[in-house]
């Protein structure tokens, strides 16, 4: 009977524990450690802002460094929360604080995900075909810097995401020729590029639809964030691979 009661108590506490593990600082709110609780999401916000403003996600190992710091923040928070076992009273005020903290955190997280491209200048794109194999494979998800070409031209060998000149579709190819270079015996005009797929035998590129304009560029692909293979299994060999 005692075992059943303990099991039921654990099951009732499990959703709360999962929520506390996910939302930084929430467990400390319940323990009425309000200042320390707020410090964790604020630290995460500042850290994210620094990485975004300095465009650190676009450099090699930038995302890896952020993930390491994020995991470290969670480990410190979990230790802080679990070690804060001092006596405290569960009052109506503490429940209201938990609810408010949870609503604000969930709303902020939802807004960040929804408005992420506008706020951060980054977007993740899925690779659907083998036109960029072997460097990019179907099932890869690449991080694209949407602000990279706002004030600069593309360089040769950049992997770019762009709007198709004639179709309402988004393509990803490699810049093969830059302005003033010859492509198909014609000189490319200013702010115009020829783009080719790495898998030349299975790629619809500038050999088919012609050159593309700089205004058509969406952004620069930085690296593979994560990938799934043909069996929809996570491919850890391509996790955070630089392009």
Backbone bond lengths (Angstrom), bond angles and torsions (degrees), N, CA, C in turn:
res aa  C-N    CA-C-N  psi(-1)  N-CA   C-N-CA  omega(-1)  CA-C   N-CA-C  phi
1 X - - - 1.469 - - 1.528 111.23 -
2 X 1.324 115.58 -42.80 1.463 120.76 179.45 1.527 110.67 -62.87
3 X 1.350 115.57 -39.58 1.457 120.65 178.56 1.529 111.13 -62.81
4 X 1.322 116.26 -39.60 1.473 120.84 179.43 1.528 110.32 -64.94
5 X 1.337 116.72 -42.99 1.466 120.67 179.36 1.533 110.97 -62.46
6 X 1.328 115.47 -43.45 1.467 119.17 179.38 1.522 111.14 -63.94
7 X 1.334 115.70 -39.34 1.467 120.06 178.97 1.527 110.95 -64.69
8 X 1.340 115.81 -42.84 1.463 120.01 178.83 1.526 111.20 -64.15
9 X 1.312 116.23 -41.28 1.476 120.25 178.04 1.523 110.79 -61.72
10 X 1.323 115.34 -41.98 1.463 119.93 179.41 1.523 111.31 -64.33
11 X 1.343 116.44 -41.70 1.464 120.75 179.51 1.523 111.44 -64.88
12 X 1.354 115.71 -36.82 1.462 119.36 178.27 1.524 111.69 -70.00
13 X 1.329 115.89 -32.55 1.461 119.70 -179.85 1.523 112.73 -82.77
14 X 1.329 116.99 -19.93 1.461 120.76 -173.43 1.525 113.82 -57.25
15 X 1.354 120.02 -48.02 1.478 118.57 178.41 1.526 112.52 -58.71
16 X 1.346 116.10 -40.69 1.461 119.97 178.77 1.530 111.06 -63.50
17 X 1.330 117.15 -41.74 1.462 120.69 179.09 1.527 111.06 -63.37
18 X 1.336 117.05 -41.76 1.461 120.98 179.90 1.526 110.76 -63.11
19 X 1.336 116.10 -42.88 1.475 120.29 179.54 1.525 110.19 -64.32
20 X 1.326 116.43 -42.00 1.471 120.12 179.49 1.525 111.42 -65.15
21 X 1.330 116.37 -36.12 1.459 119.72 178.22 1.520 111.48 -66.63
22 X 1.326 116.45 -34.13 1.468 121.20 -174.76 1.533 112.47 -80.65
23 X 1.340 117.26 -44.91 1.462 121.59 -176.20 1.526 110.05 -92.03
24 X 1.305 115.39 114.20 1.457 120.69 -179.08 1.527 111.37 -58.52
25 X 1.313 115.85 125.74 1.454 121.15 175.26 1.514 115.59 91.52
26 X 1.322 118.95 -15.93 1.462 121.15 -174.05 1.529 112.23 -62.09
27 X 1.324 117.13 -40.96 1.458 119.77 -179.68 1.517 112.62 -60.92
28 X 1.335 116.38 -32.32 1.466 120.44 179.45 1.522 111.27 -76.17
29 X 1.336 117.95 -25.57 1.463 120.38 176.33 1.518 109.61 -64.25
30 X 1.338 115.60 -44.24 1.465 120.10 178.70 1.521 110.49 -60.99
31 X 1.309 116.96 -32.22 1.469 120.83 179.33 1.530 111.60 -88.33
32 X 1.338 115.85 8.38 1.460 123.21 176.48 1.523 112.38 63.14
33 X 1.324 115.29 31.76 1.463 120.64 172.72 1.535 107.12 -100.51
34 X 1.319 116.54 69.26 1.455 121.63 -167.43 1.532 113.25 -66.68
35 X 1.303 117.73 -44.98 1.464 120.92 -177.99 1.528 111.10 -63.49
36 X 1.319 115.44 -44.62 1.469 119.01 179.29 1.522 110.71 -68.94
37 X 1.328 116.77 -33.54 1.465 120.33 179.30 1.526 110.98 -63.57
38 X 1.325 116.53 -44.91 1.471 121.06 -178.97 1.525 111.07 -69.16
39 X 1.316 116.85 -28.51 1.467 119.90 -177.33 1.523 112.50 -61.45
40 X 1.318 118.23 -33.09 1.463 120.81 -176.49 1.530 112.94 -70.13
41 X 1.341 119.99 -52.15 1.471 117.73 177.16 1.523 112.96 -65.12
42 X 1.333 116.94 -32.16 1.467 119.34 177.64 1.527 110.28 -65.17
43 X 1.326 116.19 -42.18 1.468 120.41 177.03 1.521 111.06 -60.89
44 X 1.336 116.37 -43.25 1.459 120.78 178.05 1.517 110.82 -62.56
45 X 1.326 117.43 -41.19 1.467 121.80 179.40 1.523 111.06 -63.36
46 X 1.329 116.60 -45.36 1.471 120.95 179.30 1.525 110.75 -63.65
47 X 1.317 116.44 -44.30 1.459 120.89 179.99 1.531 110.57 -61.18
48 X 1.333 116.91 -43.57 1.465 121.02 178.83 1.528 110.66 -63.36
49 X 1.338 116.17 -42.53 1.465 120.38 -179.56 1.528 111.58 -61.77
50 X 1.324 116.23 -40.27 1.474 120.33 179.14 1.522 110.58 -63.67
51 X 1.325 117.49 -45.94 1.464 121.27 179.98 1.526 111.32 -64.06
52 X 1.336 116.44 -36.64 1.463 120.11 -178.78 1.525 110.74 -72.50
53 X 1.326 117.34 -47.86 1.471 120.95 -176.73 1.524 111.69 -64.30
54 X 1.316 117.32 -37.14 1.461 121.23 -179.41 1.521 112.57 -87.86
55 X 1.343 116.82 2.24 1.459 123.16 179.47 1.528 111.40 55.90
56 X 1.315 115.82 37.84 1.459 120.56 -176.40 1.527 112.70 -72.79
57 X 1.347 117.08 -19.41 1.453 119.36 178.88 1.523 111.75 -69.71
58 X 1.348 116.86 -17.94 1.463 120.49 -176.63 1.522 113.16 -90.01
59 X 1.321 116.94 -8.48 1.459 119.17 -179.44 1.529 109.45 -94.69
60 X 1.342 117.24 156.94 1.470 119.30 178.52 1.527 111.64 -55.46
61 X 1.302 116.35 136.04 1.458 124.77 179.24 1.535 113.23 67.11
62 X 1.341 117.73 8.70 1.461 120.21 179.12 1.516 111.60 -63.23
63 X 1.333 116.57 -49.28 1.467 120.37 179.55 1.525 111.04 -66.28
64 X 1.334 116.80 -36.53 1.465 120.32 178.51 1.525 110.34 -62.22
65 X 1.330 116.79 -42.64 1.466 120.63 178.88 1.526 110.52 -62.50
66 X 1.341 116.37 -40.41 1.463 120.15 179.43 1.528 110.77 -65.51
67 X 1.316 117.24 -43.06 1.461 121.30 -179.45 1.525 110.70 -63.91
68 X 1.340 116.48 -39.92 1.464 120.35 178.30 1.529 110.30 -62.71
69 X 1.344 116.62 -44.86 1.465 120.48 178.69 1.525 111.41 -65.37
70 X 1.348 115.98 -37.05 1.460 119.73 178.63 1.530 110.80 -65.57
71 X 1.319 116.54 -45.86 1.465 120.23 178.17 1.525 111.00 -61.97
72 X 1.330 115.97 -39.85 1.459 120.02 177.99 1.532 110.84 -61.81
73 X 1.345 116.12 -40.78 1.469 120.54 177.87 1.523 110.91 -61.65
74 X 1.335 115.76 -42.33 1.463 119.69 179.25 1.527 111.38 -66.40
75 X 1.327 116.68 -40.94 1.470 119.71 179.93 1.523 111.07 -63.10
76 X 1.337 116.79 -41.41 1.466 120.83 178.49 1.525 110.15 -65.04
77 X 1.343 114.96 -43.11 1.474 119.22 179.54 1.518 111.25 -63.48
78 X 1.328 116.89 -46.64 1.469 119.62 -179.46 1.526 111.21 -59.97
79 X 1.333 115.85 -42.45 1.472 119.57 178.32 1.531 110.18 -63.73
80 X 1.325 116.10 -43.54 1.461 121.21 -179.45 1.526 110.69 -62.50
81 X 1.324 115.69 -44.03 1.469 120.93 -178.80 1.530 111.77 -66.48
82 X 1.327 116.43 -49.32 1.461 120.50 -176.27 1.530 112.53 -70.24
83 X 1.332 115.58 -26.82 1.469 118.10 179.78 1.527 112.17 -86.32
84 X 1.345 117.34 -10.98 1.474 120.79 178.81 1.522 109.20 -85.12
85 X 1.301 115.78 73.87 1.474 120.64 -175.07 1.517 112.15 -105.02
86 X 1.327 115.72 20.69 1.464 118.04 178.92 1.518 111.71 -67.06
87 X 1.315 115.83 165.08 1.455 119.91 -178.31 1.531 110.17 -71.44
88 X 1.305 114.89 137.92 1.456 121.00 175.76 1.522 108.49 -153.69
89 X 1.296 115.85 156.32 1.465 120.69 179.83 1.523 110.01 -100.61
90 X 1.312 115.60 133.86 1.459 121.03 175.66 1.520 107.66 -84.41
91 X 1.320 117.43 103.24 1.456 122.67 -177.19 1.522 110.07 -110.43
92 X 1.324 114.58 173.46 1.466 119.40 176.79 1.517 109.85 -62.65
93 X 1.324 116.49 -34.61 1.460 121.04 179.11 1.525 111.09 -62.03
94 X 1.329 116.81 -40.47 1.464 119.77 -179.01 1.527 110.83 -68.36
95 X 1.351 116.66 -37.56 1.463 119.34 177.65 1.523 111.26 -65.65
96 X 1.339 116.70 -41.02 1.462 120.41 177.74 1.527 110.79 -64.18
97 X 1.312 116.78 -38.49 1.470 120.88 179.03 1.526 110.84 -64.97
98 X 1.335 115.77 -42.26 1.461 120.29 177.60 1.524 110.38 -61.47
99 X 1.329 116.80 -46.26 1.461 120.84 -179.81 1.510 112.01 -61.47
100 X 1.340 116.84 -45.02 1.462 120.80 179.58 1.521 111.19 -64.50
101 X 1.329 116.81 -44.15 1.465 121.50 179.60 1.525 110.44 -61.64
102 X 1.341 116.09 -41.35 1.459 120.60 -178.88 1.521 111.14 -67.98
103 X 1.321 117.66 -42.08 1.471 121.24 179.27 1.520 111.09 -63.76
104 X 1.329 116.37 -45.82 1.467 120.36 179.96 1.523 111.08 -64.08
105 X 1.324 117.38 -43.70 1.463 121.37 -179.27 1.528 110.99 -64.69
106 X 1.340 116.37 -46.15 1.465 120.15 -179.48 1.524 111.33 -65.12
107 X 1.324 116.60 -40.29 1.471 120.38 179.02 1.518 111.14 -65.31
108 X 1.337 115.90 -42.68 1.468 120.02 179.60 1.519 110.96 -64.41
109 X 1.333 116.93 -42.18 1.461 121.32 179.81 1.526 110.73 -64.65
110 X 1.332 117.08 -43.16 1.463 121.39 178.94 1.523 111.11 -63.33
111 X 1.333 116.29 -43.85 1.463 120.52 179.44 1.518 111.57 -64.21
112 X 1.333 116.31 -39.94 1.462 120.16 179.82 1.520 111.19 -64.13
113 X 1.337 116.68 -42.71 1.463 120.13 179.33 1.526 110.84 -65.90
114 X 1.345 116.37 -43.88 1.468 120.59 -175.67 1.529 111.82 -69.45
115 X 1.326 115.78 -42.47 1.467 119.93 -176.99 1.525 112.26 -100.83
116 X 1.318 117.11 16.16 1.460 121.27 -175.20 1.533 114.20 -52.48
117 X 1.347 119.90 -47.61 1.474 118.87 -179.40 1.523 113.19 -58.46
118 X 1.336 116.67 -41.12 1.466 120.38 -179.03 1.520 111.81 -73.18
119 X 1.336 116.10 -36.77 1.465 120.01 -176.75 1.526 111.65 -79.41
120 X 1.315 116.61 -45.03 1.462 120.72 -172.85 1.526 114.20 -98.90
121 X 1.324 117.29 -23.85 1.464 119.29 -176.31 1.514 113.10 80.47
122 X 1.332 117.14 14.62 1.465 121.68 178.81 1.522 109.73 -124.22
123 X 1.319 115.20 148.18 1.463 120.77 174.71 1.520 108.32 -146.79
124 X 1.310 115.70 148.62 1.466 121.12 178.42 1.521 109.47 -102.22
125 X 1.332 115.82 129.03 1.461 122.06 179.37 1.523 110.49 -116.26
126 X 1.329 114.27 144.15 1.462 121.56 179.20 1.521 109.76 -93.03
127 X 1.338 116.76 137.43 1.463 121.85 177.18 1.528 108.51 -92.19
128 X 1.356 118.12 116.56 1.462 119.94 -174.79 1.530 115.18 -96.55
129 X 1.347 116.97 -15.27 1.470 118.69 -171.22 1.527 110.93 -132.65
130 X 1.347 115.08 179.12 1.470 120.90 -178.87 1.528 111.74 -99.68
131 X 1.329 118.00 15.20 1.463 120.48 -175.58 1.523 113.14 -64.63
132 X 1.351 117.50 -21.51 1.464 120.96 179.94 1.530 112.16 -110.69
133 X 1.340 116.54 14.63 1.472 120.24 178.47 1.534 109.30 -67.52
134 X 1.321 117.59 148.12 1.476 128.52 5.26 1.523 114.33 -90.83
135 X 1.342 117.28 -1.12 1.464 119.67 -176.87 1.527 112.52 -71.86
136 X 1.323 116.48 -36.54 1.458 121.51 175.32 1.521 108.45 -127.76
137 X 1.323 115.78 132.44 1.461 120.97 -175.96 1.523 110.22 -121.56
138 X 1.332 117.65 156.47 1.465 119.99 174.72 1.529 110.33 -56.24
139 X 1.317 115.64 131.48 1.462 120.39 -176.91 1.513 112.95 102.63
140 X 1.342 117.58 -10.44 1.460 120.79 175.81 1.533 109.96 -76.50
141 X 1.311 115.65 146.18 1.465 121.86 173.90 1.530 107.03 -121.29
142 X 1.322 116.12 117.65 1.466 119.97 -173.46 1.526 110.75 -108.48
143 X 1.318 114.96 144.19 1.459 121.72 176.40 1.524 108.30 -87.06
144 X 1.325 116.33 126.85 1.462 121.88 -176.75 1.526 109.14 -116.63
145 X 1.330 115.83 127.44 1.459 122.79 176.95 1.529 108.30 -84.45
146 X 1.333 116.94 106.14 1.464 121.65 -174.97 1.521 113.23 -74.64
147 X 1.316 117.60 -17.75 1.464 120.79 -177.16 1.523 113.03 -99.87
148 X 1.316 117.52 -2.17 1.466 120.88 -171.43 1.529 112.33 -60.55
149 X 1.334 117.28 -38.56 1.465 120.35 -174.93 1.525 113.05 -102.46
150 X 1.321 117.05 17.37 1.458 119.26 178.50 1.531 111.86 -66.47
151 X 1.339 116.27 -37.91 1.474 119.80 -176.68 1.514 111.81 -128.48
152 X 1.329 118.39 19.56 1.462 120.67 178.92 1.519 109.61 -148.16
153 X 1.312 115.12 158.20 1.455 121.10 177.57 1.524 109.66 -88.35
154 X 1.304 115.72 160.11 1.461 120.30 177.31 1.516 110.46 -75.92
155 X 1.300 116.72 145.94 1.463 122.34 176.64 1.524 109.88 -98.13
156 X 1.292 115.41 156.84 1.460 119.67 176.81 1.527 109.34 -60.63
157 X 1.315 115.82 140.24 1.474 125.44 -179.16 1.528 113.40 79.49
158 X 1.328 118.45 -0.97 1.465 119.32 171.84 1.529 108.98 -63.54
159 X 1.321 116.57 141.30 1.462 120.71 171.81 1.526 107.03 -94.59
160 X 1.329 116.14 116.10 1.457 120.94 -171.25 1.529 111.44 -118.24
161 X 1.324 114.15 147.44 1.462 121.77 171.73 1.521 106.60 -104.14
162 X 1.328 117.04 132.83 1.471 120.00 -173.62 1.525 111.19 -150.02
163 X 1.320 114.44 162.67 1.459 120.82 174.60 1.530 108.98 -81.44
164 X 1.321 116.27 133.01 1.468 121.46 176.68 1.534 109.00 -60.87
165 X 1.336 117.87 138.81 1.472 120.23 -176.99 1.525 114.02 -60.20
166 X 1.328 117.90 -30.08 1.470 120.18 -173.46 1.528 113.72 -123.31
167 X 1.298 117.80 -22.32 1.462 120.83 -179.29 1.521 109.71 -105.45
168 X 1.304 115.58 154.67 1.460 120.31 175.54 1.532 108.65 -85.66
169 X 1.307 114.69 64.58 1.450 121.37 -178.17 1.526 109.66 -137.97
170 X 1.333 115.15 159.47 1.460 121.52 178.05 1.523 108.27 -110.14
171 X 1.340 116.18 129.98 1.462 121.76 -179.15 1.520 109.57 -117.27
172 X 1.323 114.75 160.79 1.470 121.29 173.06 1.521 108.05 -131.19
173 X 1.335 116.32 123.27 1.466 122.52 -178.66 1.523 109.27 -144.79
174 X 1.334 114.74 178.49 1.463 120.64 178.15 1.529 109.40 -106.19
175 X 1.314 115.83 137.83 1.469 120.40 177.80 1.524 108.63 -70.47
176 X 1.342 115.68 117.76 1.467 121.10 -178.26 1.522 112.03 -100.73
177 X 1.331 116.54 -34.58 1.459 121.48 -179.87 1.522 108.91 -135.89
178 X 1.322 115.30 139.95 1.456 121.82 179.74 1.530 109.64 -109.68
179 X 1.344 118.62 171.49 1.465 120.76 -177.67 1.534 113.15 -51.14
180 X 1.327 114.57 142.72 1.472 125.03 179.37 1.519 113.39 80.57
181 X 1.339 118.70 -6.78 1.458 121.34 176.40 1.525 110.38 -89.53
182 X 1.322 115.03 157.84 1.468 120.36 -179.94 1.520 110.78 -84.73
183 X 1.325 114.89 135.20 1.468 121.21 174.23 1.523 107.69 -140.99
184 X 1.327 115.76 121.16 1.472 122.10 -175.33 1.529 110.75 54.17
185 X 1.337 113.76 43.12 1.469 122.45 177.20 1.523 113.57 65.79
186 X 1.313 117.15 19.68 1.459 120.79 176.39 1.524 109.17 -128.77
187 X 1.329 115.09 143.66 1.452 120.75 -179.64 1.527 109.60 -81.91
188 X 1.310 115.51 128.76 1.457 119.16 -178.96 1.528 111.29 -71.90
189 X 1.327 118.13 132.77 1.469 121.10 178.20 1.527 111.85 -67.79
190 X 1.326 116.00 173.65 1.462 121.88 177.63 1.517 110.56 -61.47
191 X 1.326 116.57 140.60 1.465 124.67 179.30 1.533 112.14 55.61
192 X 1.309 114.71 41.54 1.458 121.48 178.24 1.518 108.81 -134.12
193 X 1.337 116.75 142.58 1.460 121.39 -176.77 1.521 111.26 -132.05
194 X 1.318 114.14 153.75 1.463 120.90 167.98 1.523 106.87 -105.86
195 X 1.316 115.94 128.76 1.463 120.18 -177.53 1.526 109.30 -119.53
196 X 1.328 115.13 140.45 1.462 121.15 -179.17 1.525 109.88 -131.44
197 X 1.321 115.89 152.30 1.452 120.66 173.33 1.516 110.28 -83.72
198 X 1.324 117.48 145.59 1.463 120.74 178.33 1.524 111.51 -63.57
199 X 1.325 115.95 -31.40 1.465 121.18 176.38 1.527 107.54 -92.88
200 X 1.343 115.84 80.99 1.467 122.00 -169.02 1.526 113.45 -57.49
201 X 1.324 118.47 -31.22 1.467 121.31 -177.04 1.531 113.37 -79.27
202 X 1.319 116.62 -11.47 1.473 120.29 -178.45 1.524 109.91 -135.73
203 X 1.322 116.25 53.09 1.455 119.54 -176.48 1.525 111.53 -143.02
204 X 1.324 114.59 128.88 1.466 120.36 170.25 1.519 106.98 -92.88
205 X 1.327 116.45 110.73 1.449 120.44 -173.94 1.524 110.82 -141.56
206 X 1.330 117.02 -154.22 1.476 120.55 -175.75 1.520 113.14 -63.25
207 X 1.307 118.24 -17.22 1.460 120.85 174.57 1.527 110.86 -68.72
208 X 1.350 115.59 -20.69 1.467 121.02 -179.13 1.525 111.01 -104.09
209 X 1.351 116.70 -52.71 1.468 119.83 -173.49 1.527 113.45 -102.43
210 X 1.321 117.47 2.71 1.456 120.52 177.42 1.518 113.09 85.12
211 X 1.296 115.72 -169.88 1.464 121.19 -177.66 1.528 110.32 -75.27
212 X 1.319 115.47 164.02 1.469 121.14 178.11 1.524 109.58 -120.44
213 X 1.309 115.86 153.13 1.459 120.98 -179.58 1.529 110.61 -90.00
214 X 1.325 114.34 155.75 1.465 119.58 179.84 1.529 110.95 -58.94
215 X 1.332 116.60 -34.30 1.466 120.99 -179.19 1.530 112.10 -64.74
216 X 1.339 116.75 -18.79 1.468 120.43 -179.91 1.521 112.69 -81.19
217 X 1.329 117.10 -13.90 1.464 120.46 -177.56 1.527 110.75 -69.47
218 X 1.304 115.96 132.59 1.465 122.23 175.92 1.522 110.25 -92.51
219 X 1.322 116.31 -42.44 1.455 119.47 179.76 1.513 111.71 175.73
220 X 1.317 114.60 -179.73 1.460 122.22 -178.82 1.519 110.23 -104.77
221 X 1.326 116.59 130.52 1.464 121.47 176.65 1.525 108.76 -76.19
222 X 1.324 116.31 124.74 1.466 120.87 -175.42 1.520 111.87 -93.58
223 X 1.336 116.86 -52.49 1.458 120.30 179.44 1.522 109.79 -165.95
224 X 1.292 115.23 169.48 1.461 121.99 178.20 1.527 108.20 -80.85
225 X 1.324 116.06 120.37 1.461 120.21 -179.89 1.523 110.19 -75.92
226 X 1.321 116.19 -50.15 1.462 121.73 174.82 1.517 108.01 -157.04
227 X 1.313 117.07 169.51 1.464 120.60 -175.06 1.518 110.58 -151.36
228 X 1.331 114.66 152.39 1.458 122.50 173.74 1.522 108.65 -124.25
229 X 1.323 116.62 144.54 1.451 120.11 -179.54 1.523 110.46 -87.05
230 X 1.331 116.52 -171.23 1.458 121.03 -176.70 1.529 113.01 -64.74
231 X 1.320 117.68 -20.98 1.458 121.52 178.30 1.525 111.55 -96.45
232 X 1.350 115.88 14.84 1.465 122.46 179.89 1.525 112.53 60.13
233 X 1.322 115.61 31.17 1.459 120.89 175.08 1.527 108.99 -101.10
234 X 1.333 115.25 144.98 1.462 120.33 -178.60 1.524 110.03 -62.61
235 X 1.336 115.59 128.03 1.458 121.35 -178.79 1.524 108.91 -100.50
236 X 1.319 116.83 94.45 1.463 120.45 -176.01 1.522 112.99 -70.96
237 X 1.344 118.19 -15.51 1.456 120.30 179.06 1.534 112.14 -70.57
238 X 1.343 117.00 -19.13 1.454 121.17 -178.21 1.525 111.56 -111.18
239 X 1.314 117.33 10.94 1.469 121.79 -178.93 1.531 110.17 -68.99
240 X 1.338 116.18 122.52 1.457 123.65 -179.85 1.527 112.77 52.85
241 X 1.345 115.74 44.70 1.472 121.02 177.37 1.532 109.41 -84.44
242 X 1.317 116.13 128.51 1.472 121.00 -179.29 1.544 109.59 -74.26
243 X 1.346 116.02 144.11 1.450 121.00 179.46 1.524 111.05 -99.38
